[in-house]
């Protein structure tokens, strides 16, 4: 998604990717932290 945000041909899709990539990255980071702690929610 980060790559498409930088190099995407469709401007509206690239703008969406640029907007949502940081959110997805943060979700991934949070999920990895939960996985390391062994938390089940």
KEGUVO-947138 format. One record per residue (C-alpha): residue number from 0; residue in three letters; chain; x, y, z. Coordinates in Angstrom, 2 decimals. Example, Ala and Ser with C-alpha at 12.3 -4.5 7.8 and 13.67 -1.06 7.14 Angstrom:
% residues 2
0, ALA, A, 12.30, -4.50, 7.80
1, SER, A, 13.67, -1.06, 7.14
% end
This chain:
% residues 41
0, UNK, A, 0.00, 0.00, 0.00
1, UNK, A, 2.85, 2.38, 0.80
2, UNK, A, 4.34, 1.66, -2.60
3, UNK, A, 1.05, 2.42, -4.35
4, UNK, A, 0.69, 5.63, -2.36
5, UNK, A, 4.00, 6.77, -3.86
6, UNK, A, 3.76, 5.28, -7.35
7, UNK, A, 0.09, 4.58, -8.04
8, UNK, A, -1.30, 5.54, -11.40
9, UNK, A, -4.87, 6.20, -10.26
10, UNK, A, -4.62, 9.41, -8.27
11, UNK, A, -7.74, 8.77, -6.18
12, UNK, A, -6.50, 5.30, -5.19
13, UNK, A, -3.01, 6.60, -4.44
14, UNK, A, -4.52, 9.30, -2.22
15, UNK, A, -6.55, 6.69, -0.36
16, UNK, A, -3.49, 4.49, 0.06
17, UNK, A, -1.49, 7.44, 1.38
18, UNK, A, -4.22, 8.24, 3.89
19, UNK, A, -4.79, 4.69, 5.13
20, UNK, A, -1.26, 3.23, 5.08
21, UNK, A, -0.25, 4.78, 8.44
22, UNK, A, -3.41, 3.43, 10.08
23, UNK, A, -2.77, -0.06, 8.75
24, UNK, A, 0.86, 0.14, 9.85
25, UNK, A, -0.26, 1.11, 13.37
26, UNK, A, -2.78, -1.74, 13.47
27, UNK, A, -0.05, -4.19, 12.46
28, UNK, A, 2.27, -2.84, 15.14
29, UNK, A, -0.45, -3.20, 17.76
30, UNK, A, -1.27, -6.74, 16.66
31, UNK, A, 2.39, -7.70, 16.86
32, UNK, A, 2.61, -6.29, 20.39
33, UNK, A, -0.46, -8.27, 21.42
34, UNK, A, 1.05, -11.40, 19.89
35, UNK, A, 4.29, -10.94, 21.81
36, UNK, A, 2.46, -10.40, 25.11
37, UNK, A, 0.29, -13.46, 24.57
38, UNK, A, -2.86, -11.42, 25.11
39, UNK, A, -6.08, -12.92, 23.83
40, UNK, A, -8.09, -9.68, 24.08
% end
